[in-house]
Amino acid sequence: MNVAVEHISTDQPPDDSKARDLDYGWQTGNQVELLENGEAYFPRVFDAMRKAQREILLETFILFEDKVGHELQGILIEAAQRGVKVVASLDGFGCGELSAPFLKALADAGVMVQLFDPAAKTLGIRTNWFRRLHRKIVVVDGTVGFIGGINFSADHLGDFGPEAKQDYAVQVTGPAVADLHHFALAQSGRQVRARRGWRRRQQRPSPWPTDKGDGLVRLIYRDNLQHRNDIEEAYIHALSKAQERAVIANAYFFPGYRLLREIRNAARRGVNVQLIMQGQPDVLLAKLAARMLYDYLLKDGVVIHEYCQRPLHGKVALVDDDWATVGSSNLDPLSLALNLEANVLIRDRGFNQCLYERLQALAKNHCQTMPENRKPRLWLWRLTVGFLVFHVMRHFPALTGWLPAHKPRLKPFESHAHDV
């Protein structure tokens, strides 16, 4: 297949000067609803897309040609055919197995399909592993937004079987959707204009809102330019203020020293700190790396649960009774130092309590709790392997610098350039 594409770099900000350094502040008056797993997420987002009148913006790391992917494809085609502007930005690694006919059907209907850093296989192996578009965002008509960790694949549904993922997303309505919309447009490489009341901020917004009350939402993201540490800093800041409780449920847990220290310090000063980790990881290295940190945290009172019913894919956290975050970012070197990620911060007591109850039910009914004074079998072997894993993971982002340098790009798919 010969592909004619136009290259649009997304490591560099869009040309619009008002969108070059996007810092989004806290927005008041929002409604945020937790969506757990594909059973809650897919019907809600598909219904919003079916009702779209003007525009659908979609970013996803994974889209498979299964029952979920085919349903999404049909909805996007129908929307484009009735005149809705549809932009689908797909990661070239996570969506690397999509067939040309699948993409061509979308493009022929008028869907603007963009592939982030696609690459042909080398000796049957995909090599474009790093600096992925890992965000999962949908914005419909600029009035409703969805963000979280759920991809468009059937493995987010319970009927997929033992490998079905446990995951979370949120539906947002209210003023914060304008920021999601502005961000999604800018990151797609489209020309955007500053929305009314928005301007490029000369100083970073406070990680803690000055306003009080429920319905506060702030969009934060990670890129490889000015916003390399924003998500990690948000976790650190929230934990530093924790007084009563903190719960982190994260699929791939291997944060930097500063975040680890803040987790430990919170537990030391009496905060009830709970971590929900993967008990059945799809990547064994991830489990080995996370377990290397257990002793450091357990000895200071952090409670660690391992979710064992099925793979945990969530990326959520809460602090005290009103702060929470949901998004695409894991707490590992890939998400914190390489990938393009996006989360929302939420100050809302009702949402916080809902998330807390869901996570507590998960911990109580489907997790095993690590003993404080655990002494695993073959501990010397585990210590040796763990030591190596720890240092490989810790220096992993720097090691990737040895690879040939490249700038990941969005490549618009043009159906007329394909013979299928």
C-alpha positions in Angstrom: 0.0 0.0 0.0 1.3 3.4 -0.9 0.3 6.1 1.6 0.3 9.8 0.8 0.3 11.8 4.0 0.9 15.2 5.3 3.2 15.4 8.4 2.0 17.4 11.4 4.3 17.4 14.3 2.7 17.1 17.7 5.9 17.2 19.7 5.8 20.9 18.7 2.7 23.0 19.7 0.1 24.0 17.1 0.8 27.2 15.1 -1.9 29.2 16.8 0.0 31.4 19.3 -2.9 31.2 21.8 -2.6 27.5 22.0 1.2 27.1 22.3 1.4 26.7 26.1 -2.0 25.4 27.3 -2.5 25.9 31.0 -6.1 25.2 32.0 -7.3 26.6 35.3 -10.0 25.4 37.7 -13.6 25.6 36.3 -16.6 25.8 38.6 -20.1 24.6 38.1 -19.4 21.2 36.5 -21.2 17.9 36.8 -18.9 14.8 36.8 -20.1 11.2 36.7 -17.9 8.2 37.3 -18.2 5.5 34.6 -16.9 2.1 35.7 -15.8 -0.3 33.0 -17.1 -0.6 29.4 -20.6 -1.6 30.6 -21.1 2.0 31.9 -18.7 3.8 29.5 -19.6 2.6 26.0 -23.3 3.1 26.2 -22.9 6.6 27.5 -20.2 7.7 25.0 -21.9 6.0 22.0 -25.3 7.7 22.9 -23.6 11.1 23.0 -22.0 10.4 19.6 -25.3 9.3 18.0 -26.9 12.5 19.2 -24.0 14.7 17.9 -25.1 17.6 15.7 -21.8 19.4 14.9 -18.6 17.7 16.0 -17.0 14.6 17.5 -13.4 14.8 18.6 -11.8 11.5 19.7 -8.4 10.4 20.9 -7.6 6.9 21.9 -4.6 4.7 22.5 -6.3 1.5 21.4 -9.0 0.7 18.9 -9.5 -2.9 17.9 -11.6 -4.4 15.2 -13.9 -6.3 17.6 -17.5 -5.7 18.5 -16.8 -2.4 20.3 -14.5 -1.2 17.5 -17.1 -2.0 14.8 -19.9 -0.3 16.7 -17.7 2.8 17.1 -16.8 2.7 13.4 -20.5 2.5 12.4 -21.4 5.4 14.7 -18.6 7.6 13.4 -19.5 6.8 9.8 -23.2 7.6 10.3 -22.3 10.9 12.1 -19.9 12.0 9.3 -22.5 11.1 6.6 -25.1 13.4 8.3 -22.7 16.3 8.3 -21.0 16.1 11.7 -17.3 17.0 11.7 -15.5 13.9 13.1 -11.8 13.8 14.0 -10.4 10.5 15.2 -6.7 10.6 16.4 -5.4 7.1 16.9 -2.1 6.0 18.3 0.1 4.2 15.7 1.2 1.6 18.2 -2.0 0.8 20.1 -4.0 0.9 16.9 -1.3 -0.6 14.7 -3.3 -3.7 13.9 -6.2 -1.9 12.3 -6.7 -2.9 8.7 -6.6 -0.6 5.8 -10.3 -1.4 4.9 -11.4 -0.5 8.4 -9.7 2.9 8.2 -10.7 3.5 4.6 -14.4 3.0 5.4 -14.0 5.8 8.0 -12.1 8.1 5.7 -14.5 7.5 2.7 -17.4 8.6 4.9 -15.7 11.9 5.8 -14.1 11.0 9.1 -10.7 12.8 9.5 -8.6 9.9 10.7 -5.1 10.7 12.1 -2.5 8.1 13.1 0.0 9.2 15.7 3.5 8.0 14.8 2.6 4.9 12.8 5.5 2.7 11.7 5.7 -0.5 9.6 6.8 -3.7 11.4 10.5 -4.6 11.3 10.9 -8.4 10.9 7.3 -8.8 12.0 7.8 -6.7 15.2 6.5 -3.2 15.9 9.3 -0.9 17.1 7.4 2.4 17.7 7.0 1.6 21.4 7.9 4.9 23.1 6.3 8.3 23.4 2.9 7.1 22.6 -0.4 9.0 22.4 -1.9 7.4 25.5 -4.8 9.8 26.1 -8.4 8.7 26.0 -10.6 11.7 25.3 -14.0 12.2 23.6 -15.7 15.6 23.2 -19.1 15.9 21.5 -20.5 19.2 20.3 -18.3 21.0 22.8 -20.9 20.3 25.4 -20.1 16.9 26.9 -16.7 15.3 27.4 -15.3 11.9 28.4 -11.8 11.2 29.8 -10.3 8.3 31.6 -8.4 5.1 31.0 -10.9 3.1 28.9 -9.9 2.2 25.3 -12.3 1.2 22.5 -11.9 -2.5 22.8 -14.0 -5.4 23.9 -11.6 -6.4 26.7 -13.1 -3.6 28.8 -16.4 -5.6 29.0 -17.0 -8.3 31.6 -18.1 -10.9 29.0 -14.6 -10.8 27.5 -13.6 -13.3 30.2 -10.9 -13.5 32.8 -8.8 -11.0 30.9 -11.4 -8.3 31.0 -10.0 -5.1 32.4 -11.1 -3.2 35.5 -11.1 0.5 34.6 -12.6 4.0 35.0 -13.6 7.1 33.1 -15.7 10.2 33.8 -18.4 12.1 31.9 -18.1 15.8 32.3 -20.6 18.5 31.5 -20.3 22.2 32.3 -17.6 24.9 31.8 -14.7 22.4 32.0 -15.8 20.8 28.7 -14.7 24.0 26.9 -11.1 23.3 28.1 -11.4 19.7 27.0 -12.7 20.8 23.6 -10.0 23.5 23.2 -7.2 21.0 24.2 -8.5 18.2 21.9 -8.6 20.6 18.9 -5.2 22.0 19.6 -3.6 18.6 20.0 -5.2 17.3 16.8 -3.2 19.9 14.9 -6.3 21.9 14.0 -6.4 25.7 14.0 -8.2 26.8 17.1 -9.3 30.2 18.4 -9.3 31.2 22.0 -12.8 30.5 23.4 -14.5 33.4 25.1 -13.0 34.0 28.5 -9.9 31.9 27.7 -6.5 33.4 27.2 -3.0 32.0 27.3 -1.9 32.1 30.9 1.4 33.6 31.7 1.6 31.7 35.1 0.7 28.2 35.9 -2.7 27.8 37.7 -2.5 26.8 41.3 -2.7 23.1 41.8 -5.2 23.7 44.6 -8.2 25.9 43.7 -8.8 29.2 45.5 -12.6 28.7 45.2 -14.4 26.3 47.5 -17.3 24.0 46.8 -18.3 21.1 44.6 -18.1 20.8 40.8 -14.6 22.1 40.4 -12.7 20.5 37.5 -9.3 21.2 36.0 -7.7 19.6 33.0 -4.0 18.7 33.3 -1.8 16.9 30.9 1.7 15.6 30.2 3.7 16.3 27.0 7.4 16.3 26.2 7.7 20.1 26.2 6.5 22.5 28.9 4.2 20.1 30.8 6.5 17.1 31.5 5.7 16.8 35.2 2.2 18.3 35.6 0.4 15.1 36.5 3.0 13.9 38.9 3.1 17.3 40.6 -0.6 17.2 41.0 -0.4 13.9 42.9 2.5 15.2 45.0 0.6 18.4 45.9 -2.6 16.6 46.9 -0.8 14.0 49.0 1.1 16.7 50.8 -2.2 18.2 51.9 -3.9 14.9 52.8 -5.2 14.8 56.4 -7.5 11.8 56.7 -7.4 9.4 53.7 -5.7 8.8 50.3 -6.5 6.0 47.9 -4.6 5.3 44.7 -5.7 2.6 42.2 -3.2 2.4 39.4 -2.4 -0.3 36.9 1.3 0.3 36.5 2.9 1.7 39.7 6.5 2.7 39.7 6.7 6.5 40.5 9.7 8.6 41.2 11.3 9.1 44.6 9.4 12.4 45.3 6.0 10.8 44.9 6.9 7.7 46.8 8.2 9.9 49.6 5.0 11.9 49.7 3.0 8.7 49.9 5.1 7.4 52.8 5.1 10.8 54.6 1.3 10.9 54.4 1.1 7.5 56.1 3.6 8.5 58.7 1.6 11.5 59.8 -1.5 9.3 60.3 -3.3 9.5 57.0 -5.0 6.3 56.0 -3.1 5.6 52.7 -4.3 2.7 50.5 -2.8 1.5 47.3 -4.7 -0.8 44.9 -2.2 -2.5 42.6 -2.4 -5.2 40.0 -2.4 -8.8 41.2 -2.8 -10.2 37.8 -0.7 -7.9 35.5 -0.5 -8.3 31.8 3.1 -7.2 32.1 5.2 -9.3 34.5 7.9 -6.7 34.7 5.3 -4.2 36.0 4.4 -6.5 38.9 8.1 -7.1 39.8 8.8 -3.4 39.8 5.8 -2.5 41.9 6.6 -5.2 44.5 10.1 -3.8 44.9 8.5 -0.8 46.5 6.2 -2.7 48.9 8.6 -3.0 51.8 9.5 0.7 51.7 5.8 1.6 51.9 4.4 -1.1 54.2 6.9 -0.4 57.0 5.4 3.1 57.4 1.8 2.1 57.4 0.7 2.2 53.8 -1.9 -0.5 53.1 -1.4 -2.3 49.8 -4.1 -4.3 48.1 -3.5 -6.5 45.0 -6.6 -6.8 42.8 -6.8 -10.4 41.8 -10.1 -10.9 40.0 -8.9 -9.7 36.6 -6.3 -7.2 35.2 -6.5 -3.7 36.8 -6.3 -1.0 34.2 -7.5 2.0 36.2 -5.7 5.3 36.8 -7.6 7.0 39.6 -6.9 8.5 43.0 -8.7 10.4 45.8 -7.5 12.4 48.8 -9.6 13.3 51.9 -13.3 13.9 51.1 -13.3 16.1 48.0 -10.2 15.7 45.8 -9.9 13.1 43.1 -8.3 12.5 39.7 -9.2 10.3 36.8 -7.4 9.9 33.5 -5.0 8.0 31.3 -1.8 8.4 33.3 -0.2 5.5 35.0 2.4 6.1 37.7 5.3 4.5 35.9 8.2 5.8 33.8 6.3 5.4 30.5 3.4 7.6 31.6 5.3 10.0 33.8 8.3 10.6 31.4 7.5 9.6 27.9 3.8 9.3 26.9 1.3 12.0 26.1 -1.3 11.8 28.9 -4.3 13.7 30.2 -6.2 13.6 33.5 -8.9 15.7 35.2 -8.6 16.9 38.8 -11.9 17.0 40.5 -12.9 18.8 43.7 -16.4 17.4 44.5 -17.5 15.7 47.6 -20.2 13.6 46.0 -17.9 12.3 43.3 -15.1 11.6 45.8 -17.5 9.6 48.0 -18.7 7.6 45.0 -15.2 6.8 43.9 -14.2 5.9 47.4 -17.1 3.5 47.8 -16.3 1.8 44.5 -12.7 1.4 45.4 -13.4 0.2 48.9 -15.8 -2.5 47.5 -13.0 -3.5 45.1 -10.5 -3.8 47.9 -12.8 -5.7 50.3 -14.3 -8.2 47.8 -11.7 -8.8 45.1 -8.2 -8.0 46.6 -5.7 -9.6 48.8 -4.0 -7.3 51.3 -0.2 -7.5 51.6 1.0 -8.3 55.2 3.1 -5.7 56.8 5.8 -8.1 57.8 5.7 -10.3 54.7 8.7 -12.5 53.9 8.4 -14.0 50.5 9.8 -17.4 49.6 13.1 -17.3 47.7 13.6 -13.9 49.1 17.3 -13.7 48.1 16.5 -14.4 44.4 13.6 -12.0 44.5 15.8 -9.3 46.0 18.4 -9.8 43.3 15.9 -9.7 40.5 14.0 -6.9 42.1 17.1 -4.8 42.5 17.9 -5.1 38.7 14.2 -4.4 37.8 14.2 -1.4 40.1 17.2 0.3 38.5 16.2 -0.6 34.9 12.7 0.9 35.5 14.1 3.9 37.4 16.5 4.8 34.5 14.2 3.6 31.7 13.3 7.1 30.3 17.0 8.0 30.0 17.9 4.7 28.4 15.4 5.4 25.6 17.5 8.3 24.7 20.0 5.9 23.2 17.4 5.0 20.6 17.5 6.8 17.2 15.9 10.2 17.8 12.6 11.0 16.1 9.6 13.3 16.5 6.3 11.5 16.7 3.9 12.9 14.2 0.2 12.8 13.3 -0.3 11.4 9.8 -3.7 12.0 8.3 -5.1 8.8 6.6 -6.2 9.5 3.0 -8.4 6.8 1.6 -7.8 7.7 -2.0 -4.1 6.9 -1.6 -4.9 3.2 -0.7 -5.4 0.2 -2.9 -7.4 -2.3 -0.8 
